[in-house]
Amino acid sequence: MYLHGTSRINGQGHLEIGGCDTTALVEQYGTPLYVMDEAQIRQRAREFTEAFQASGFRFQIAYASKAFCVMAMCKLAEQEGLSLDVVSDGELFTALKAGFPVDRIHFHGNNKSPFEIEMAVDAGIGCFVVDNFTELQLLNEIAGQRNRRVKILFRVTPGVEAHTHDYISTGQTDSKFGFDIGNGQAKQAIETAINLSNIEILGIHSHIGSQIFEVEGFRMAAERVAVFAATIRTELDITLQVINLGGGFGIRYKEGDTPLQISQYVKAITEAIKNCFGQVNYPLPEIWVEPGRSMVGDAGTTLYTIGTYKDIPGVRKYVAVDGGMTDNPRPALYESVYEAMLANRANEANEEIVTIAGKACESGDMLIWDISLPKSKWGDILAVSCTGAYNYAMASNYNRIRRPAVVFVQAGKSDLVVKRESQADIVNNDLIPERLFG
């Protein structure tokens, strides 16, 4: 397993994160357990901020909370001067409960409900990212009912296909998200909004996908939105103030992954905006981005306890852990590949190739296929790296398995930021109709 951030092997041969021995964390909090390296998250946030400061552009960095949304993370984002991207009433409620500044909250999503729009308007959030004509009209009506004028970005699809998994590619023409530039819908949306009295147009938003290792897609997106902005300025007499190029910056999950440095992504984006908007003689806009995975993904490690085995001679040896697709569905959804180690025997040589199976009643509940590990035994601790993004966020109660706890670690201290679900939590919302007792 690749060691990054504050991770290291200590003198006892144990994996240590944030100065905390993972065996001690397991003893205190149990497993499965999400461990978040707070120092690494803060460092990544500062890398984004410093890179944009060096560019000379006005900017906003909005943490994409869908990657990992808990109140402690919202508070950390606030402390680091970030804005916040939310996509549901649950994420918005989490941000508000954490006391996040409402003027730095941006609301995304392709199907915002009237309740969600009302909640966000009443809270006074900084910006809506409008995804379709239905939402545009509904937002204008709700804002008018409250005598409010709301700021918006239009989500557009620039027709750029990122080199990533089909399920996390979003900038192509055939996408459930946004107004298409190529077929004229994006222009029509802006033309419609100009005449809506409760809407203030800030700019446009373009997100081309996730887990991207190159910059050409961002350059192409910048070129297309610049041409579009110039067209809008000429034909509709409106100058866009903000260009949001989304996120999608890749991280290293496994050997062979080659993400760029944050500074390289930012330099490519800012230079592309400068060049492309300069070519069409357009005032340089404020740049917004929305890192999520790249902020928290490789700062997370999940700890499991090894349980049972199944050895099929000449075929495969399965090693089962006390979690699986309920706390990390990404291998089942995206065929994602992870690295791991025995956290309590980190210095020992690898002796066998095994497949890590989860405990859910699904044949597809496999965390890692064919990984080399020391010969493990019941009770060993398996640490799976780079689980900070879209793991806790996508966790479920399938088989009524309880969702894990989450801890932040830093400078030798651990803080519980999400309690492990209890058996009582599992049935908390269940009801038995009176007639079933008859």
N, C-alpha and C positions, 0 to 999 in steps of 0.2 A: 504494500500500500504506500502510495506517495505521501510523504509528510510535508505539510505546508502550514502557513500561519504560525501559531505557537506550538504546534504538535511536535513531540519529540519522544524518544525512548529514554526513560529515566534509568537510574542506577539499579533499580530492581528488575529491569527488563520489562517494564510495563509501559504501555502507551500513556502519554501525558498530554493534556490539552489545557491551555490557559493556566499552566502551573498546577493542574489538578490531576492526580493519578486516577485513571479511568476505573481501576478496580475499586478504589474508594468511592467513586461516584456511584458505581453499581451497588455497593454495599449500602449506601445511604438512600438512593432513590429507586433502586430496582431496575429491571429491564422489561421491555425495550425502553430505551432512553435516548432522546435527542439531545445532543450536546452541541451548543453553539459557542464558537470562539469569538467572544465579544471584541477583543482587540483586532482581530482580522476584519470583522465587519466595519469597525470604525476606520481602519486603515484603508479599506477599499473605498469608503465614502469620501475620504480625504483625497485619495488619488483622483477621483472624478472631479472634485471641487478644484484641486490645484491645477489639473489639466485645463479646465475651462477658464480659470482665472488667467492662466498664461496665454490663452487664445485672444484675450481682449474683447470677446463677445459678452453681451448681456446673456444671462442664462438662468435656467432653473433645472435642478436635478431632482426628479420626483421618484422616490423609491416605489417600485411596483409591488404593492403590498400583497398581491395575489400569490407571490412566491412564498411568503411566510408572514402571516398577519397575526400578531398577538400584541397586546397592549405594550409590553416591554419593548418590542421592536419599534412600535410607533414612537415611543418616548426616545429611544436611541436615535431614530431618524430625525426627530425634532432637535435633539441636542447637536446633531451634526449639520444642522442648517438645511436639511433636505425638505423638499415638498413631498406630497404623498398622493399616489394614484390608487383609487379604490374602484371596485367594480360591482358592489352590492350593498344593500342596506346593512348586512352583517359587518362588512369591512368598514363602512362608514361609522357604524355604531362603535366598533372597536376603537377607531381613531378618536372619536368624540369622547369616549369614556377615558381614553388616555390623555385627554387634554391637548390633542394636537391642534395647532393654529388652523382655524377653518379656512382662512384666506389662502393657505398653501395646500388645500385638498382639491384634487382633480377627480371628477367622476367619469369613469369609462363604462363600456358595456353596450352590447348590441340590442338588448331588450330590457331597458330600464322600466320598471313598473311605475304607475302613477304614484304609489306610496313612496317608492324610492326617490322619485323626482321631488315630491313634496317635502320629504325629509331633508333632502340636500338643499333645496331652496330655503326652507325654514332655518336651516343651520347657517346659511350664508356662505357656502363653499366658494372657493376662488374661481372654479372653472368647470364647465361640463364639456366633455368630448362627445359631440353629437354624431350618432352613427347612421341615422336614417331619417326619412321625411316624416314618418309617424312621430318619432321622438321630438323632432324639431317643432312640430305644431303643438304637441302636448306640453313641451317645456314652455313655450310662449304663453299658452293658456294658463298654466299653473302659476307662472311668474306674474302674469297680469292679475290673477285673482288675489295675489299677495302684494300687489303694487311694487314689484321688484323688477329690476333689469339685470339679467344674468349674462355672464361672459361665457363665450363658447369657442371651442375649436371644432372644425369639421374633420372627422376621420375620413381620409381618402385612401383609395387603393391606387398606387402609382403604376401597377402593372409590372412590378419587379418581383421575380421569384428567387427567394433566398436559397442557398445551398444547405438545406437542413431537412429534417423529417417532414413528410407531407402534413402531418397533423399539427405541426408548429410553424408552418409557413403561412403567412397571412397577407402578404403584399401583392399577390397575384390577382388578376381580374376576377377569377372565379373564387370568391371568398365570401363568407357570411358577414364580414366586417366592412363597414364604410361605404362611401360614395365613390364610384369609379370615375377616374379622370378621363379615361379613354372614350367612354360612351356618352360623356356630357352630363352625367348625373351630378358630379361635384360642382360644376359651374351652376347648374340649375338650383342646387341646394343653397349656394351663396346668394344667388339672385332672389330666391324666395325669402331668405333670412333678412335681406336688406330692408324688406317691407314689413318686418315684424317688429312691433314697437317695444317689446320686452326683451329683445335679444341684442347683445353687443358682440360683434364678431372680432375675435382676437387673431385667429389664424387657422392653420391646418395642421393635422396630425397624420403622420405616415409611419406605420410599423410594418416591417417586411418579414418578420419571423423571429425565431429564437435559436439559441445555441449556434451563433454564426461566428466563423473563424476568419473571415476575410472582410475587406472593406469595400469591395467593388459594388456590392448591393447598396450600401449606404450612399456611395457616390452617384449611382444611377438614380436612386430615389431623390437625392438633392437636386440633380439636374431636372428631373421631371416636375418636381414641385416648384422649382424656380421658373420654368417655362409656364407652368399653370398660373403661378402668382402674377407673372407679367401679363398674361392674357386677361386675368381677372381685373387687373389694374387698368388696362386699356379699355376693356369692354364694359366694365361695371363701375369704374371709378372708385375702387376701394383698395387700399394698401394694407396688406396683411402684416401684422406686427410680430407674430410668433410663428415659428416653424418648429414643430415637434417631430423628431425623427425616431421616437419610440426607444426601444431597448433592443434586446436580442443578442447582446455581447456574450460570446461563449466562455465556458470555463473548462478546465481539465477534469474529466471524470476518470479517464483511463489512459494508459500508456498509448501514445500515438495521437492523442488530442493536442492540437496546437493553437490554443487561443492567443490572441495578441495581448500586449500590455494595454491597460486602460488608456494610457496616454496616446497610444497608437490609434485606437479607435476614435478618441476625441479629436486628435489632430486631423485624421482623415475626414471626419464629419465637418469640423469647422473650416478646413481648407476648401472642401467641396462647396459648402454654403457660400463662402467668400467668393470663390471663382464663378460658380454658377449664377449667383445673383448679380455679381459684377458684370457678367457677360450680357445680362438682359437689362442693365442699368437700373437696378432695383435697390432701394435702401436696405442695408443689411438688417435682417430681423433678429429678434431675440431667439436663442436656441434653447429648446427644452428637450430633455431626454428622460427615459424611464427605465433605469437599470433595476432589475429584480434578482434574477438568478446570479448575475455577476456580482451582486452586492453580498449575497448570503449563501449561495450554493456550496462553495467549497469551504465555507466556515462551519458547516454542519457535519457531525459524525453521529451515526446511530449505533448504539451498543445493544447487543443481544446476548442471551445466554443459550449456549448450545445444549440441545436435548438429545433426541433419539437419532438413530442411524438406520440406513437400509443399504446393504452392500449387495449389488448384483454382480457376481463374478464375471469378469470379461466385458462388462457393460458400463456400470457406473456405481459410484458410492454417493448416496444422498446423506447430507448432514442437515438436520432440522434445527431451526432456531425458534424462539418464542415470539416471533413477529412474522413479517412477510408483506404480502400485498396490501394488508390493512394499514400498514404504516408507510409503505413505499410501493405504490401501484405502477411506478414508471417502467420497470422491466416488462410488466404485462401489457401496458398501454403502448409503449414506444420501443420495446426491445432494448431498453437502456442497459448499459454495461457499467458495473461498479467494481471497485477494488476493495479489498478487505485484509485484515490481519487478526491474529489472536492477540487481543489487547493485553492479556495477562501473561503471554509467553512470546513477546514481540521479538526477542533476540534469537529464538530457536529457528533452526533450518527447516525449510519446507521438505516434507517427506511424501506427500500424497496429493493427488488431484481429486477434488470432491466437488459436488454441486450443492449449493446452499438452498435448501427448501424452506418455505414458510409453513405455518401451521394451519392456514385456512384450508377448507375442504374444496380445493380447486387444483386440478393437475397443473394449471398455469401459474400457480403460486410459487415461483422460483425467483430468488433474489439474484443469484450469481451462478452461471454455468461454468464448470471446469476451472476451478481456481486452485492454485497450489498453496497448501498450508502445512504447518506442522501437524503431526497426527493428533487430532483433537480428541477430547474426552468430555463426558457429561460435566456441565458446569463451567466449561471454558467460556470466555467472553469474546465474542466476535465483534470487531469494530468495522463498520462499513463507512467509507469516506464519502465526502461530497453529497451529503443528504440534507443540506440546509434549505434547498429550494424545491417546492412542489412535492414534499414528502409529508410533513405535518399538515401542510395546506390541503393535501388531497387524501388524507387519512380517512378511514371509514370504520364503521362498526360491523362490518360483515362478519357473520357467525357470532354476532354480539360480542366480539372481541373489544376490549376497552382500549381507547387510544392512549398512547404513551404520555409520559411527562416530558417537559422541556426544561433544560437548565442553561443559563448563561454562565460561562466560566471566564475568569480573567484574574491575573495576578495571584493565582493560588486560591481564589475563592470561587464558590459556586452559589448561584442564586436560582431558586426554583421560580420559573416564570409561567409555567403551565402545570397544574397539578395532574397527576395520573387520574384518569376517570375511574370511578368506583363502580361496583356492581349496582349500587343504587342509582347512579347516573344513567345507567343503561335503560332502566325501566322508568325513569323519572317522568317521561311524557306519555307512558302507556296508560290506557284506560280500559276497564272491563265493563261493557254495558250491563245494566242491571238485569236485563232479561236472561243473561247467561248464568245467573245465580238461581233461576227459577227451577 
